[in-house]
């Protein structure tokens, strides 16, 4: 049974999430504020953390930093539909994904299941990844598609490497720009559009309908398995 820590200061939402997740086989721990969340995370070692950013004591970013100091557990943040900037900041701080309020329960459950799978994989991250018709060897820095070598430029490879090592996780535009181009970059989102487009033409069966290199508009990109 997977363990989830739900952190939200709204009693009604906290109760609804606890009931729904428990009914679907999750072992649920709840916390109403940041301090309690940090204590619960240390005590229960959850497989996933579901974190509302608007807490009464600590800022949600402080909670992320506190957990990231000792644990790689996947963290999904809950944000208001109009607060995309807050979600970007949370992703840059170490969160793995986000869900906007109000949300559909089936969407949230799918994100939680995916996060739990990624958390399990992170314990022994493979150097070789086979997904669909792609074979990606991180150690040898090679990619094949349908058994045929794919030639990537150094920048394309670096971008793919960052996305693949965070497979399934949303990687923010800022993180990608700084990891691939350097710390002085952060606003040049046109670079990402160009290079992700090039990767799609080389790696996706239908570049216009990608299944691996996914865009989250205004947020970032993810590599889906």
Residue pairs with C-beta under 8 A, 6 or more apart in sequence:
1 25
1 26
1 27
2 25
2 26
2 27
2 47
2 48
2 112
2 116
3 26
3 27
3 28
3 29
3 44
3 45
3 46
3 47
3 48
4 21
4 26
4 27
4 28
4 29
4 46
4 47
4 48
4 49
4 50
4 112
5 29
5 30
5 31
5 37
5 40
5 41
5 44
5 46
5 48
5 49
5 50
6 14
6 17
6 18
6 21
6 28
6 29
6 30
6 31
6 50
7 30
7 31
7 32
7 33
7 34
7 36
7 37
7 49
7 50
7 51
7 52
7 55
7 63
8 14
8 17
8 30
8 32
8 50
8 52
8 78
9 32
9 33
9 52
9 54
9 55
9 56
10 52
11 32
14 30
14 32
17 28
17 30
17 50
18 28
18 30
20 105
21 28
21 109
21 112
22 28
24 109
26 112
29 40
29 44
29 46
31 37
31 39
31 40
32 56
33 55
33 56
33 57
33 58
34 55
34 57
34 58
34 59
34 60
34 62
34 63
34 66
35 57
35 58
37 49
37 51
37 55
37 58
37 63
38 58
38 63
38 66
38 67
40 46
41 49
41 66
41 67
41 71
41 73
42 70
45 71
45 73
46 73
47 73
47 74
47 115
47 116
47 119
47 120
48 73
48 74
48 75
48 76
48 112
48 115
48 116
48 119
49 67
49 73
49 74
49 75
49 76
50 76
50 78
50 108
50 112
51 60
51 63
51 64
51 75
51 76
51 77
51 78
51 95
52 60
52 77
52 78
53 59
53 60
53 61
53 77
53 78
53 79
53 83
53 86
53 90
54 60
55 63
58 66
60 77
60 90
61 89
61 90
61 93
64 75
64 77
64 90
64 93
64 94
64 95
65 93
65 94
67 73
67 75
67 94
68 93
68 94
72 119
72 122
73 119
74 96
74 97
74 115
74 116
74 118
74 119
74 169
75 94
75 95
75 96
75 97
76 95
76 96
76 97
76 98
76 99
76 111
76 112
76 115
77 87
77 90
77 91
77 95
77 97
77 98
77 99
78 98
78 99
78 100
78 101
78 103
79 86
79 87
79 90
79 98
79 99
79 100
79 101
80 86
80 100
80 101
81 100
81 101
81 102
84 218
84 219
87 95
87 98
87 100
87 219
88 172
88 173
88 174
88 218
88 219
88 220
90 98
91 98
91 170
91 171
91 172
91 175
91 219
91 220
92 172
92 174
92 175
96 115
96 118
96 169
96 170
97 111
97 114
97 115
97 169
97 170
98 170
98 219
99 107
99 108
99 111
114 168
115 168
117 168
118 167
118 168
118 169
121 167
125 165
127 137
127 138
127 139
128 135
128 136
128 137
128 138
128 139
129 135
129 136
129 138
129 164
129 167
129 225
130 136
131 212
131 225
132 205
132 211
132 212
133 145
133 146
133 205
134 143
134 144
134 145
134 203
134 212
135 143
135 144
135 145
135 147
136 142
136 143
136 160
136 164
137 143
138 161
138 164
138 165
141 157
141 161
142 149
143 149
143 150
143 152
143 157
143 160
143 203
144 150
145 202
145 203
150 202
150 203
151 202
152 160
152 199
152 202
153 198
155 180
155 195
156 195
156 198
156 199
156 202
158 179
158 180
159 176
159 180
159 192
159 195
159 196
159 199
160 199
160 203
160 223
162 171
162 175
162 176
162 179
162 180
163 171
163 176
163 213
163 221
163 222
163 223
164 223
166 222
166 223
167 223
167 224
167 225
168 222
168 223
168 224
168 225
169 222
170 216
170 219
170 220
170 221
170 222
171 220
171 221
171 222
172 219
172 220
173 189
173 192
173 219
173 220
173 221
174 186
175 220
176 192
176 220
176 221
177 185
177 186
177 187
177 188
177 189
177 191
177 192
178 185
178 186
181 188
181 191
185 191
192 221
196 213
196 215
196 221
197 207
199 213
200 207
200 210
200 213
201 207
203 212
203 213
204 210
204 211
204 212
204 213
205 211
211 224
212 223
212 224
212 225
213 221
213 223
214 221
214 222
214 223
214 224
215 221
216 222
